[in-house]
Amino acid sequence: MVILSVVVVALVFIVTFASQYLGSEPKQSSGNPKSVVPVKYLKFPQGTTYGPADETAKDAQPPIHERSLAGHHDYWFENDSGVPVKLGVVSKSCKCSKVEVCVLPEEKWKGVAESQRASLAQSAEWKTLLEAQQERDSATIPAGGAGWLRLAWDGEKQGRERLTATLWIEGPSGRTTEELAAEILFLDPVVCQEEDKVQNPGIALIRLDEKYVGKVGGAEVGKASFICWSATRPDFTLQPDPDSRPHPCIIVNQPEKLSAASCEELAKKINLPVRTAYRLAIEVREQVERIDEKTGQPRIYQLDQGLFRYPVHLKSSAGPVTVHLMGEVEGPVIVETPDGRSRIDLGSFPMSEDRVEIIKLYTSEPDLEVRLDGERTRATPFFQVKEPKEIPQPRGKAWHVELTIPANTAEGPFPNRSKTAKPGYDDCAVYLTIHKKGEAGEKPDQPVRRIRIPIYGNATR
């Protein structure tokens, strides 16, 4: 028994010794021990970021540039690696940007004060780097050389945007990458926003250049007040555009220029410079009486009954400015909808099938009649609308209007007011006219009001 125990102990000793000193199959390293981390060939003394260093720093104010104006930022680099290197562009975050390079040999920039270097760029040659890794689309930086990498842009939309360009830099030890970044707030030369919702466009989540004035009818007047301001223009003029008059029921007052103290107060509120600002007041009435320019006689002008969205164009020394007014005109005929708003939402439906909808109308006035305004309705080419059909009622009057969108005539969401929208998709609505019977009961001829019923939908494949 003692001999057996000695043998077991000896075996355990031998196995332990062998595992510790003789070794086992070596484990594969997760990395390649022969690989060499490429050298950072270029030095960027002022860094590679323009604006807030971290894109998550939403509270940091980025530099402001006027939208649609060409701009750029130059990043100074130096090649102190002792060897010539090549560089090119791997990718860019936006087609609105480009990368250029200006290379100076050592004898051109050494000894020149940093404050004087900018003058060297005026006489130097700039080269555009394309997104490719081919020889012709790269630049060579000699040993001891320096220069600028320029990230240029043409801001296409208002708001905060981060532009980046990834570069490849290659030398004897391999290839590395470097990212140029620019965090910029692009602003229109004149920004118009609802007065009670003025805020930094860089953080605004909704459109602020339009105002819902509510329901308009009888004595109820819709009112809108906008603040039109500029962070880039020291001064600008603003007035209603005489060449683009709004509907006579929309009264645009002369803009009021704000004082320097008011501009300063506004700047503190939105944390942006406000160099000049105006207050713009607009009223919307259901109907107004004006002198007809052609006849010289008084005339009653009315807004169409139903939902409306009107643009108001202004003339500015900084360029054209537009705000929008939305609301609803109440009238004698009610469009019956689940949400109480005078519009029809068809939702999504397969474009390969006919979509039929019955629009229900009601009035408490028995002497009214409703007819289809076929000419205006046919402006939407995929609408087929029948004349209103009167439905017997114990009180008042009611009509059903049948709307059909035939299969394969509509595609995508509508209305669609984008620049790429198909013709006829910008104002998708059914137009009707309201008529009143004469004293002898004869059929009416002149409409007393028009109704506009917007139609929303999405024809899917």
Summary of the structure (lengths in Angstrom):
residues: 461
radius of gyration: 35.2
end to end distance: 86.0
largest distance: 133.8
contacts: 1278
relative contact order: 0.10
helix: 12%
strand: 46%
